[in-house]
Amino acid sequence: MKVYARLDEGTYPDKIKVTDAELATVQLHGDPFHAEWNYNITPRQQEQQTTPM
């Protein structure tokens, strides 16, 4: 196995509050082997926007 890593020196906001409703929208799918450690996050599909003509 090869691993590649590099330091990201960017600054990011901290202490962002996530509501229970927001967290419920995250699509977590646990792996059969230790789902508490191994899981996939499936991206949400973007809502289609209609543009007025």
C-alpha positions as CSV (number, residue, x, y, z in Angstrom):
1,M,0.0,0.0,0.0
2,K,1.2,3.5,-0.8
3,V,0.1,6.6,1.0
4,Y,0.4,10.2,-0.1
5,A,-0.1,13.1,2.3
6,R,0.8,16.7,2.4
7,L,0.1,19.5,4.9
8,D,-2.7,21.8,4.2
9,E,-1.8,25.1,5.8
10,G,-5.1,26.8,5.0
11,T,-7.2,28.3,7.7
12,Y,-10.8,27.2,8.2
13,P,-13.6,28.3,10.5
14,D,-14.1,26.3,13.6
15,K,-16.9,25.6,16.1
16,I,-19.5,25.5,13.4
17,K,-22.8,24.3,14.8
18,V,-24.5,21.5,12.9
19,T,-28.2,20.9,13.7
20,D,-29.7,17.5,14.1
21,A,-31.8,18.1,11.0
22,E,-28.6,18.9,8.9
23,L,-26.8,15.9,10.3
24,A,-29.8,13.7,9.4
25,T,-29.4,14.6,5.7
26,V,-25.8,13.1,5.6
27,Q,-26.0,9.8,3.8
28,L,-23.8,7.5,5.9
29,H,-23.6,3.9,5.0
30,G,-21.8,1.6,7.4
31,D,-19.6,-1.2,6.3
32,P,-20.5,-4.7,7.4
33,F,-17.0,-4.9,9.1
34,H,-17.0,-2.5,12.0
35,A,-19.5,0.1,10.8
36,E,-18.6,2.4,13.7
37,W,-15.1,2.8,12.1
38,N,-15.7,2.1,8.4
39,Y,-18.4,3.9,6.4
40,N,-19.0,5.7,3.1
41,I,-20.6,9.1,2.7
42,T,-22.7,9.3,-0.4
43,P,-23.1,12.8,-2.0
44,R,-26.5,14.3,-2.2
45,Q,-28.0,14.8,-5.6
46,Q,-28.3,18.5,-6.4
47,E,-31.8,19.8,-6.8
48,Q,-32.5,20.8,-10.4
49,Q,-33.1,24.5,-10.7
50,T,-35.4,25.9,-13.3
51,T,-34.6,29.1,-14.9
52,P,-37.4,31.5,-16.0
53,M,-37.6,32.3,-19.7
